[in-house]
């Protein structure tokens, strides 16, 4: 049977070999290029997206409450009228 430690050792050696080749430079350059490309786009982070989603949810809840309040006020105009009139 194959020894798992040998696979780990092989993986470590392969990683070290790749780190010392131009492939590592290509990867770094590609990451830098993509980072520059994405920074030019009008994107937001996941954290900012989640925050805005929560703000929108609270705003919708407040809107529903206000709509219900307006509806209740519109249904009861006769109760608020001056009885002497």
Biopython code that builds the backbone (N, CA, C, O; Angstrom):
import numpy as np
from Bio.PDB.StructureBuilder import StructureBuilder

atoms = [
    (1, "UNK", "N", (0.836, -1.172, 0.000)),
    (1, "UNK", "CA", (0.000, 0.000, 0.000)),
    (1, "UNK", "C", (0.890, 1.247, 0.000)),
    (1, "UNK", "O", (2.024, 1.205, 0.478)),
    (2, "UNK", "N", (0.378, 2.336, -0.529)),
    (2, "UNK", "CA", (1.151, 3.576, -0.609)),
    (2, "UNK", "C", (1.101, 4.330, 0.717)),
    (2, "UNK", "O", (0.077, 4.367, 1.399)),
    (3, "UNK", "N", (2.217, 4.915, 1.051)),
    (3, "UNK", "CA", (2.353, 5.644, 2.308)),
    (3, "UNK", "C", (1.879, 7.092, 2.111)),
    (3, "UNK", "O", (2.399, 7.785, 1.236)),
    (4, "UNK", "N", (0.893, 7.569, 2.912)),
    (4, "UNK", "CA", (0.413, 8.951, 2.761)),
    (4, "UNK", "C", (1.502, 9.986, 3.012)),
    (4, "UNK", "O", (1.450, 11.078, 2.445)),
    (5, "UNK", "N", (2.471, 9.673, 3.836)),
    (5, "UNK", "CA", (3.560, 10.608, 4.099)),
    (5, "UNK", "C", (4.368, 10.866, 2.836)),
    (5, "UNK", "O", (4.872, 11.970, 2.626)),
    (6, "UNK", "N", (4.487, 9.841, 1.996)),
    (6, "UNK", "CA", (5.232, 10.020, 0.743)),
    (6, "UNK", "C", (4.500, 11.007, -0.170)),
    (6, "UNK", "O", (5.132, 11.809, -0.858)),
    (7, "UNK", "N", (3.151, 10.940, -0.172)),
    (7, "UNK", "CA", (2.377, 11.891, -0.978)),
    (7, "UNK", "C", (2.543, 13.314, -0.442)),
    (7, "UNK", "O", (2.685, 14.261, -1.216)),
    (8, "UNK", "N", (2.524, 13.456, 0.877)),
    (8, "UNK", "CA", (2.726, 14.770, 1.478)),
    (8, "UNK", "C", (4.106, 15.315, 1.146)),
    (8, "UNK", "O", (4.258, 16.495, 0.831)),
    (9, "UNK", "N", (5.105, 14.451, 1.216)),
    (9, "UNK", "CA", (6.476, 14.853, 0.898)),
    (9, "UNK", "C", (6.583, 15.249, -0.568)),
    (9, "UNK", "O", (7.215, 16.251, -0.903)),
    (10, "UNK", "N", (5.963, 14.459, -1.442)),
    (10, "UNK", "CA", (5.976, 14.775, -2.873)),
    (10, "UNK", "C", (5.295, 16.121, -3.130)),
    (10, "UNK", "O", (5.796, 16.932, -3.909)),
    (11, "UNK", "N", (4.150, 16.360, -2.474)),
    (11, "UNK", "CA", (3.442, 17.629, -2.622)),
    (11, "UNK", "C", (4.279, 18.802, -2.143)),
    (11, "UNK", "O", (4.311, 19.853, -2.782)),
    (12, "UNK", "N", (4.949, 18.621, -1.029)),
    (12, "UNK", "CA", (5.805, 19.686, -0.495)),
    (12, "UNK", "C", (6.963, 19.987, -1.445)),
    (12, "UNK", "O", (7.300, 21.148, -1.679)),
    (13, "UNK", "N", (7.562, 18.938, -1.986)),
    (13, "UNK", "CA", (8.666, 19.138, -2.933)),
    (13, "UNK", "C", (8.172, 19.823, -4.204)),
    (13, "UNK", "O", (8.843, 20.702, -4.746)),
    (14, "UNK", "N", (7.010, 19.421, -4.669)),
    (14, "UNK", "CA", (6.449, 20.017, -5.880)),
    (14, "UNK", "C", (6.132, 21.495, -5.637)),
    (14, "UNK", "O", (6.400, 22.335, -6.497)),
    (15, "UNK", "N", (5.567, 21.814, -4.478)),
    (15, "UNK", "CA", (5.271, 23.209, -4.142)),
    (15, "UNK", "C", (6.548, 24.034, -4.076)),
    (15, "UNK", "O", (6.587, 25.163, -4.567)),
    (16, "UNK", "N", (7.583, 23.481, -3.476)),
    (16, "UNK", "CA", (8.858, 24.187, -3.392)),
    (16, "UNK", "C", (9.449, 24.399, -4.775)),
    (16, "UNK", "O", (10.002, 25.459, -5.065)),
    (17, "UNK", "N", (9.333, 23.405, -5.617)),
    (17, "UNK", "CA", (9.855, 23.518, -6.979)),
    (17, "UNK", "C", (9.118, 24.598, -7.758)),
    (17, "UNK", "O", (9.744, 25.398, -8.454)),
    (18, "UNK", "N", (7.806, 24.627, -7.647)),
    (18, "UNK", "CA", (7.007, 25.629, -8.364)),
    (18, "UNK", "C", (7.294, 27.023, -7.825)),
    (18, "UNK", "O", (7.329, 27.990, -8.586)),
    (19, "UNK", "N", (7.501, 27.131, -6.506)),
    (19, "UNK", "CA", (7.792, 28.436, -5.904)),
    (19, "UNK", "C", (9.098, 29.017, -6.425)),
    (19, "UNK", "O", (9.272, 30.236, -6.429)),
    (20, "UNK", "N", (10.010, 28.172, -6.861)),
    (20, "UNK", "CA", (11.313, 28.629, -7.345)),
    (20, "UNK", "C", (11.373, 28.746, -8.860)),
    (20, "UNK", "O", (12.456, 28.907, -9.422)),
    (21, "UNK", "N", (10.229, 28.669, -9.531)),
    (21, "UNK", "CA", (10.211, 28.756, -10.998)),
    (21, "UNK", "C", (9.509, 30.036, -11.432)),
    (21, "UNK", "O", (8.905, 30.725, -10.609)),
    (22, "UNK", "N", (9.584, 30.351, -12.695)),
    (22, "UNK", "CA", (8.872, 31.526, -13.204)),
    (22, "UNK", "C", (7.356, 31.413, -13.049)),
    (22, "UNK", "O", (6.661, 32.425, -13.147)),
    (23, "UNK", "N", (6.825, 30.217, -12.811)),
    (23, "UNK", "CA", (5.380, 30.059, -12.634)),
    (23, "UNK", "C", (4.896, 30.883, -11.445)),
    (23, "UNK", "O", (3.799, 31.442, -11.492)),
    (24, "UNK", "N", (5.689, 30.969, -10.387)),
    (24, "UNK", "CA", (5.313, 31.777, -9.222)),
    (24, "UNK", "C", (5.230, 33.247, -9.597)),
    (24, "UNK", "O", (4.333, 33.958, -9.144)),
    (25, "UNK", "N", (6.168, 33.707, -10.427)),
    (25, "UNK", "CA", (6.135, 35.100, -10.878)),
    (25, "UNK", "C", (4.916, 35.359, -11.746)),
    (25, "UNK", "O", (4.283, 36.409, -11.636)),
    (26, "UNK", "N", (4.588, 34.413, -12.601)),
    (26, "UNK", "CA", (3.416, 34.550, -13.465)),
    (26, "UNK", "C", (2.160, 34.654, -12.603)),
    (26, "UNK", "O", (1.279, 35.470, -12.874)),
    (27, "UNK", "N", (2.084, 33.825, -11.565)),
    (27, "UNK", "CA", (0.925, 33.856, -10.680)),
    (27, "UNK", "C", (0.823, 35.206, -9.968)),
    (27, "UNK", "O", (-0.259, 35.786, -9.883)),
    (28, "UNK", "N", (1.944, 35.700, -9.461)),
    (28, "UNK", "CA", (1.946, 37.002, -8.783)),
    (28, "UNK", "C", (1.532, 38.110, -9.742)),
    (28, "UNK", "O", (0.740, 38.981, -9.384)),
    (29, "UNK", "N", (2.066, 38.078, -10.955)),
    (29, "UNK", "CA", (1.726, 39.101, -11.946)),
    (29, "UNK", "C", (0.255, 39.021, -12.342)),
    (29, "UNK", "O", (-0.399, 40.048, -12.521)),
    (30, "UNK", "N", (-0.263, 37.803, -12.480)),
    (30, "UNK", "CA", (-1.670, 37.632, -12.835)),
    (30, "UNK", "C", (-2.567, 38.167, -11.722)),
    (30, "UNK", "O", (-3.568, 38.829, -11.997)),
    (31, "UNK", "N", (-2.214, 37.885, -10.472)),
    (31, "UNK", "CA", (-2.998, 38.394, -9.351)),
    (31, "UNK", "C", (-2.976, 39.917, -9.320)),
    (31, "UNK", "O", (-4.003, 40.551, -9.080)),
    (32, "UNK", "N", (-1.804, 40.503, -9.562)),
    (32, "UNK", "CA", (-1.688, 41.958, -9.561)),
    (32, "UNK", "C", (-2.506, 42.564, -10.696)),
    (32, "UNK", "O", (-3.162, 43.590, -10.516)),
    (33, "UNK", "N", (-2.465, 41.934, -11.855)),
    (33, "UNK", "CA", (-3.221, 42.427, -12.998)),
    (33, "UNK", "C", (-4.725, 42.342, -12.733)),
    (33, "UNK", "O", (-5.460, 43.290, -13.008)),
    (34, "UNK", "N", (-5.179, 41.214, -12.201)),
    (34, "UNK", "CA", (-6.605, 41.059, -11.897)),
    (34, "UNK", "C", (-7.043, 42.027, -10.802)),
    (34, "UNK", "O", (-8.141, 42.582, -10.853)),
    (35, "UNK", "N", (-6.184, 42.222, -9.823)),
    (35, "UNK", "CA", (-6.504, 43.162, -8.754)),
    (35, "UNK", "C", (-6.675, 44.569, -9.321)),
    (35, "UNK", "O", (-7.607, 45.282, -8.949)),
    (36, "UNK", "N", (-5.781, 44.965, -10.214)),
    (36, "UNK", "CA", (-5.890, 46.272, -10.860)),
    (36, "UNK", "C", (-7.141, 46.381, -11.705)),
    (36, "UNK", "O", (-7.790, 47.427, -11.723)),
    (37, "UNK", "N", (-7.486, 45.319, -12.403)),
    (37, "UNK", "CA", (-8.682, 45.303, -13.247)),
    (37, "UNK", "C", (-9.937, 45.453, -12.394)),
    (37, "UNK", "O", (-10.820, 46.248, -12.716)),
    (38, "UNK", "N", (-10.015, 44.682, -11.297)),
    (38, "UNK", "CA", (-11.195, 44.728, -10.443)),
    (38, "UNK", "C", (-11.311, 46.057, -9.704)),
    (38, "UNK", "O", (-12.420, 46.509, -9.417)),
    (39, "UNK", "N", (-10.181, 46.685, -9.393)),
    (39, "UNK", "CA", (-10.241, 47.969, -8.699)),
    (39, "UNK", "C", (-10.825, 49.056, -9.595)),
    (39, "UNK", "O", (-11.363, 50.041, -9.090)),
    (40, "UNK", "N", (-10.729, 48.896, -10.906)),
    (40, "UNK", "CA", (-11.290, 49.875, -11.836)),
    (40, "UNK", "C", (-12.800, 49.706, -11.995)),
    (40, "UNK", "O", (-13.493, 50.637, -12.404)),
    (41, "UNK", "N", (-13.303, 48.525, -11.673)),
    (41, "UNK", "CA", (-14.739, 48.290, -11.763)),
    (41, "UNK", "C", (-15.435, 48.872, -10.540)),
    (41, "UNK", "O", (-14.818, 49.079, -9.495)),
    (42, "UNK", "N", (-16.702, 49.127, -10.686)),
    (42, "UNK", "CA", (-17.491, 49.690, -9.592)),
    (42, "UNK", "C", (-18.084, 48.550, -8.772)),
    (42, "UNK", "O", (-19.282, 48.273, -8.842)),
    (43, "UNK", "N", (-17.221, 47.890, -7.989)),
    (43, "UNK", "CA", (-17.635, 46.737, -7.202)),
    (43, "UNK", "C", (-17.629, 47.075, -5.720)),
    (43, "UNK", "O", (-16.946, 48.000, -5.283)),
    (44, "UNK", "N", (-18.403, 46.309, -4.953)),
    (44, "UNK", "CA", (-18.398, 46.452, -3.502)),
    (44, "UNK", "C", (-17.978, 45.128, -2.889)),
    (44, "UNK", "O", (-18.095, 44.068, -3.503)),
    (45, "UNK", "N", (-17.495, 45.217, -1.683)),
    (45, "UNK", "CA", (-17.090, 43.995, -0.988)),
    (45, "UNK", "C", (-18.331, 43.233, -0.525)),
    (45, "UNK", "O", (-19.425, 43.792, -0.459)),
    (46, "UNK", "N", (-18.151, 41.975, -0.212)),
    (46, "UNK", "CA", (-19.264, 41.161, 0.282)),
    (46, "UNK", "C", (-19.796, 41.735, 1.594)),
    (46, "UNK", "O", (-21.002, 41.729, 1.844)),
    (47, "UNK", "N", (-18.872, 42.233, 2.434)),
    (47, "UNK", "CA", (-19.276, 42.814, 3.707)),
    (47, "UNK", "C", (-20.180, 44.030, 3.493)),
    (47, "UNK", "O", (-21.214, 44.154, 4.149)),
    (48, "UNK", "N", (-19.796, 44.923, 2.582)),
    (48, "UNK", "CA", (-20.603, 46.101, 2.290)),
    (48, "UNK", "C", (-21.951, 45.696, 1.688)),
    (48, "UNK", "O", (-22.977, 46.300, 2.000)),
    (49, "UNK", "N", (-21.950, 44.687, 0.835)),
    (49, "UNK", "CA", (-23.196, 44.189, 0.247)),
    (49, "UNK", "C", (-24.134, 43.681, 1.340)),
    (49, "UNK", "O", (-25.323, 44.000, 1.337)),
    (50, "UNK", "N", (-23.604, 42.895, 2.271)),
    (50, "UNK", "CA", (-24.422, 42.353, 3.361)),
    (50, "UNK", "C", (-24.979, 43.467, 4.236)),
    (50, "UNK", "O", (-26.131, 43.401, 4.664)),
    (51, "UNK", "N", (-24.172, 44.489, 4.507)),
    (51, "UNK", "CA", (-24.639, 45.620, 5.309)),
    (51, "UNK", "C", (-25.783, 46.334, 4.600)),
    (51, "UNK", "O", (-26.805, 46.639, 5.214)),
    (52, "UNK", "N", (-25.613, 46.597, 3.319)),
    (52, "UNK", "CA", (-26.659, 47.283, 2.565)),
    (52, "UNK", "C", (-27.925, 46.439, 2.462)),
    (52, "UNK", "O", (-29.032, 46.977, 2.446)),
    (53, "UNK", "N", (-27.766, 45.137, 2.392)),
    (53, "UNK", "CA", (-28.915, 44.243, 2.357)),
    (53, "UNK", "C", (-29.703, 44.343, 3.670)),
    (53, "UNK", "O", (-30.934, 44.355, 3.653)),
    (54, "UNK", "N", (-29.009, 44.413, 4.790)),
    (54, "UNK", "CA", (-29.673, 44.565, 6.090)),
    (54, "UNK", "C", (-30.373, 45.918, 6.195)),
    (54, "UNK", "O", (-31.480, 46.006, 6.726)),
    (55, "UNK", "N", (-29.732, 46.967, 5.692)),
    (55, "UNK", "CA", (-30.344, 48.300, 5.692)),
    (55, "UNK", "C", (-31.627, 48.278, 4.866)),
    (55, "UNK", "O", (-32.649, 48.823, 5.283)),
    (56, "UNK", "N", (-31.572, 47.656, 3.712)),
    (56, "UNK", "CA", (-32.750, 47.568, 2.848)),
    (56, "UNK", "C", (-33.874, 46.796, 3.531)),
    (56, "UNK", "O", (-35.037, 47.186, 3.430)),
    (57, "UNK", "N", (-33.551, 45.725, 4.214)),
    (57, "UNK", "CA", (-34.557, 44.939, 4.923)),
    (57, "UNK", "C", (-35.228, 45.773, 6.010)),
    (57, "UNK", "O", (-36.452, 45.741, 6.144)),
    (58, "UNK", "N", (-34.437, 46.523, 6.793)),
    (58, "UNK", "CA", (-35.020, 47.383, 7.828)),
    (58, "UNK", "C", (-35.887, 48.475, 7.210)),
    (58, "UNK", "O", (-36.939, 48.817, 7.748)),
    (59, "UNK", "N", (-35.446, 49.020, 6.084)),
    (59, "UNK", "CA", (-36.215, 50.062, 5.407)),
    (59, "UNK", "C", (-37.547, 49.513, 4.920)),
    (59, "UNK", "O", (-38.573, 50.182, 5.045)),
    (60, "UNK", "N", (-37.547, 48.326, 4.377)),
    (60, "UNK", "CA", (-38.804, 47.706, 3.928)),
    (60, "UNK", "C", (-39.748, 47.474, 5.101)),
    (60, "UNK", "O", (-40.955, 47.684, 4.976)),
    (61, "UNK", "N", (-39.209, 47.042, 6.241)),
    (61, "UNK", "CA", (-40.043, 46.821, 7.425)),
    (61, "UNK", "C", (-40.669, 48.131, 7.898)),
    (61, "UNK", "O", (-41.848, 48.162, 8.251)),
    (62, "UNK", "N", (-39.890, 49.209, 7.907)),
    (62, "UNK", "CA", (-40.416, 50.513, 8.306)),
    (62, "UNK", "C", (-41.477, 50.988, 7.321)),
    (62, "UNK", "O", (-42.493, 51.551, 7.728)),
    (63, "UNK", "N", (-41.249, 50.765, 6.029)),
    (63, "UNK", "CA", (-42.213, 51.161, 5.010)),
    (63, "UNK", "C", (-43.541, 50.428, 5.208)),
    (63, "UNK", "O", (-44.605, 51.042, 5.126)),
    (64, "UNK", "N", (-43.485, 49.136, 5.465)),
    (64, "UNK", "CA", (-44.708, 48.370, 5.703)),
    (64, "UNK", "C", (-45.454, 48.898, 6.920)),
    (64, "UNK", "O", (-46.680, 49.012, 6.903)),
    (65, "UNK", "N", (-44.707, 49.222, 7.988)),
    (65, "UNK", "CA", (-45.345, 49.753, 9.197)),
    (65, "UNK", "C", (-46.006, 51.097, 8.916)),
    (65, "UNK", "O", (-47.118, 51.348, 9.381)),
    (66, "UNK", "N", (-45.336, 51.958, 8.162)),
    (66, "UNK", "CA", (-45.908, 53.260, 7.819)),
    (66, "UNK", "C", (-47.134, 53.116, 6.916)),
    (66, "UNK", "O", (-48.118, 53.837, 7.079)),
    (67, "UNK", "N", (-47.069, 52.184, 5.965)),
    (67, "UNK", "CA", (-48.224, 51.955, 5.100)),
    (67, "UNK", "C", (-49.422, 51.477, 5.916)),
    (67, "UNK", "O", (-50.550, 51.908, 5.676)),
    (68, "UNK", "N", (-49.181, 50.593, 6.875)),
    (68, "UNK", "CA", (-50.277, 50.107, 7.725)),
    (68, "UNK", "C", (-50.837, 51.245, 8.574)),
    (68, "UNK", "O", (-52.048, 51.336, 8.775)),
    (69, "UNK", "N", (-49.966, 52.101, 9.064)),
    (69, "UNK", "CA", (-50.414, 53.240, 9.871)),
    (69, "UNK", "C", (-51.255, 54.200, 9.045)),
    (69, "UNK", "O", (-52.289, 54.678, 9.510)),
    (70, "UNK", "N", (-50.819, 54.483, 7.826)),
    (70, "UNK", "CA", (-51.580, 55.377, 6.944)),
    (70, "UNK", "C", (-52.941, 54.770, 6.627)),
    (70, "UNK", "O", (-53.956, 55.466, 6.642)),
    (71, "UNK", "N", (-52.960, 53.487, 6.344)),
    (71, "UNK", "CA", (-54.215, 52.806, 6.035)),
    (71, "UNK", "C", (-55.185, 52.891, 7.214)),
    (71, "UNK", "O", (-56.381, 53.120, 7.030)),
    (72, "UNK", "N", (-54.662, 52.706, 8.416)),
    (72, "UNK", "CA", (-55.507, 52.793, 9.614)),
    (72, "UNK", "C", (-56.037, 54.218, 9.796)),
    (72, "UNK", "O", (-57.193, 54.410, 10.173)),
    (73, "UNK", "N", (-55.196, 55.204, 9.531)),
    (73, "UNK", "CA", (-55.639, 56.597, 9.668)),
    (73, "UNK", "C", (-56.675, 56.960, 8.609)),
    (73, "UNK", "O", (-57.598, 57.722, 8.893)),
    (74, "UNK", "N", (-56.541, 56.436, 7.409)),
    (74, "UNK", "CA", (-57.493, 56.731, 6.339)),
    (74, "UNK", "C", (-58.846, 56.057, 6.588)),
    (74, "UNK", "O", (-59.873, 56.571, 6.144)),
    (75, "UNK", "N", (-58.867, 54.937, 7.276)),
    (75, "UNK", "CA", (-60.106, 54.214, 7.543)),
    (75, "UNK", "C", (-60.908, 54.858, 8.677)),
    (75, "UNK", "O", (-62.108, 54.614, 8.798)),
    (76, "UNK", "N", (-60.268, 55.664, 9.494)),
    (76, "UNK", "CA", (-60.949, 56.214, 10.661)),
    (76, "UNK", "C", (-61.128, 57.728, 10.603)),
    (76, "UNK", "O", (-60.934, 58.380, 11.629)),
    (77, "UNK", "N", (-61.486, 58.328, 9.467)),
    (77, "UNK", "CA", (-61.637, 59.787, 9.462)),
    (77, "UNK", "C", (-62.908, 60.231, 10.194)),
    (77, "UNK", "O", (-62.941, 61.327, 10.753)),
    (78, "UNK", "N", (-63.933, 59.410, 10.198)),
    (78, "UNK", "CA", (-65.183, 59.788, 10.852)),
    (78, "UNK", "C", (-65.024, 59.867, 12.355)),
    (78, "UNK", "O", (-65.711, 60.660, 12.998)),
    (79, "UNK", "N", (-64.170, 59.099, 12.917)),
    (79, "UNK", "CA", (-63.958, 59.104, 14.357)),
    (79, "UNK", "C", (-63.231, 60.370, 14.810)),
    (79, "UNK", "O", (-63.391, 60.788, 15.957)),
    (80, "UNK", "N", (-62.448, 60.979, 13.946)),
    (80, "UNK", "CA", (-61.665, 62.147, 14.316)),
    (80, "UNK", "C", (-62.395, 63.453, 14.039)),
    (80, "UNK", "O", (-61.950, 64.508, 14.491)),
    (81, "UNK", "N", (-63.508, 63.409, 13.304)),
    (81, "UNK", "CA", (-64.218, 64.659, 12.955)),
    (81, "UNK", "C", (-64.857, 65.254, 14.201)),
    (81, "UNK", "O", (-65.192, 64.550, 15.154)),
    (82, "UNK", "N", (-65.014, 66.557, 14.162)),
    (82, "UNK", "CA", (-65.620, 67.303, 15.273)),
    (82, "UNK", "C", (-67.099, 66.946, 15.376)),
    (82, "UNK", "O", (-67.835, 67.141, 14.409)),
    (83, "UNK", "N", (-67.560, 66.431, 16.515)),
    (83, "UNK", "CA", (-68.961, 66.035, 16.644)),
    (83, "UNK", "C", (-69.912, 67.238, 16.623)),
    (83, "UNK", "O", (-71.100, 67.055, 16.359)),
    (84, "UNK", "N", (-69.442, 68.443, 16.886)),
    (84, "UNK", "CA", (-70.293, 69.623, 16.890)),
    (84, "UNK", "C", (-70.577, 70.103, 15.478)),
    (84, "UNK", "O", (-71.500, 70.893, 15.275)),
    (85, "UNK", "N", (-69.812, 69.650, 14.504)),
    (85, "UNK", "CA", (-69.962, 70.143, 13.141)),
    (85, "UNK", "C", (-71.112, 69.565, 12.449)),
    (85, "UNK", "O", (-71.362, 69.890, 11.289)),
]
sb = StructureBuilder()
sb.init_structure("model")
sb.init_model(0)
sb.init_chain("A")
sb.init_seg("    ")
for serial, (resi, resn, name, xyz) in enumerate(atoms, 1):
    if name == "N":
        sb.init_residue(resn, " ", resi, " ")
    sb.init_atom(name, np.array(xyz, "f"), 0.0, 1.0, " ", f" {name:<3s}", serial, name[0])
structure = sb.get_structure()
